[in-house]
């Protein structure tokens, strides 16, 4: 019922982009946007269709042919084991014009809180053809986490962790106002799969260790907080048939990010991100095998709060959490190198109508696995990977996808539950 409640208010106008990683940023719950930029968002992550999508993608067969302005405001409701219950509101205003696709301008905003002392408020602008065919996006935000996880560095951190996510020993407080601006361009036409992009993101971190915590004991680089400015460039080759509910095709992405004095940051480092997504129909578009593999590698004087972030258009957090390995606690294992894989078998057998809106319903089984490497910690044996597995439910209405995932950390059998919008990938 919660999934339908989230979908139905959105079917009369703009569709949400969910994703709150999760910069997705705290970067993964945003309904009209997701956390991208430089970190993954708080999960309500929804940071989404993917955060790399527009707040509203209309039916191609119903493209606006006249100038008009539309608006929509909806409540935000979500839940995850890592973030607790999320609540708030989001809204958007869309300016349509016959010479621009899918719209001329889009302005969205969000106010969001969770029961685990997280805030994520933002305002975002999206102009698909602001300069020629270049798409310009910008976002300003304020994020605050009174319980942000830190278990230590490396792939074998905090071996005595009991499973209590509210334990002050494995948490700290952080606040980081900031924002980002990004330009995307399809030089060979709007329907061509090649798209390069460039972005700049800036966050001002205030870090407050908790007395007796792992963070206070470790004293890692970045514990004093400060400025984090990132310049990012990337390119993607996208042949997916639908970016929100893909049934065939795939996408390849490479992204580079750099930070230092020239980007108005207090820390100097570079990072590379490689993402591969593939989708296969198994005899029918209702039965799909979906696969994603991600590699993120950081070099230099990396602050500890960047070690959990994944670059690229969509972003993610990990290792652990709803955007990387479900069932494993959010950011349970962090380091300069992160690798994770997500495999889903999706089945959508049912179609039904609610208040005149066609809803497709189905489910999936998933298996996630990942690990990290840190130059400043013992990462354990080469075969120490961290798996999670489980099942999920999906309700789809055009670009809107509501999801409920229940997973387990297969090493500790700790359960994880995530109620939000959009596929993980």
ABEGO torsion letter per residue (X at the ends): XAAAAAAAAAAABBBBBBEBXXXXXXXXXBAABBBBEABBBBBABXXXBBAABBABBBBAAABBABBBBBBBBBBBBBBBAAAEBBBEBBBBBBBBBAABOABABBBBBBBBBBAAGBBBBBBBBBBABABEABBBBBBBBBBBBABBBBAEBEAABGAABAGBAABAAABBBBBBBEEBBBBBBBAAEAABABBBBBBBBBBBBBBBBBBGBAAAAAGBBGAAEEBBBBBBBBBBBBABABAABBABEBBBBBBBBBBEAAAGBABBBBBBBBBBBBBBBBGBAABBBBBBBBBBBBBEBBBAAAAABBBEAAEBBOBEEAAABBGBBBGABBBABBBBBBBBBBBBABBBBBGGBBBBBBBBBBBBBBBBBBAABBAEBAABBBBBBEBBBBBBBEABBBBBBBBBBAAAGBBBBBBBBEBAX
